[in-house]
Amino acid sequence: MLPVVTVLVGTVAEQVQTLIAKGASLVELHDPMEALMTDPEGNRFRVVLDPDHEA
């Protein structure tokens, strides 16, 4: 099971941009609900929209 970053504020795309600026890489984007990314060490993780998120 991959670690998960849950987006509570904003969008998955905005969180992806923030994480890329911090050295992560985008593997797959399933906007607007989910993205698969890797950290600078190559570890994969998911970015998902919180189910109770208000757009």
N, C-alpha and C positions, 0 to 999 in steps of 0.2 A: 504494500500500500504506500502510495507516494505522500510525502508531506503536503499540506494544503495551506495556502494563504487565502484567507477569506476577505473579500472586499466588502467593507461595511459602509464606506462613503465613496461616492464617485462611481466610475465604471471600471470594468475589467481592463479595457484598453488604457485608461489613465494609470491604473496600477502597473500594467505591463511596461508602460513608458517610464514610470518611476523606477521599477526594478532594473530595466535596461540601463538607466543612468547610473545605477549602483553596481553594474557589472554582470547582471544576469543576461541570458540569451533566450529569445523566443524560439520554441520548437514548433508549436502549432497554436493557432488562435481560433477558438470557436466562439467568437464574439456574438452576442453580448454576455454569454453565460460562463465561459471557461477558457483558460489558456493553459498550455503545457510549456514549462520553461526549464532552463538549467541554471544553476548558480555558477559562479566563477570556477568552482572545483569540478563541475560537470555533473553534479547531483541534480536529478530531475525533481520537479515539484509542480503542483497544480495551483492555479489562481482561479478561484470560483467566486461567484456573486453570492452574497449572503441571501438565504431564502426569504428573509424578512426585509430585504433592502427596498427602500423607497427611491425610485428614480427621480 
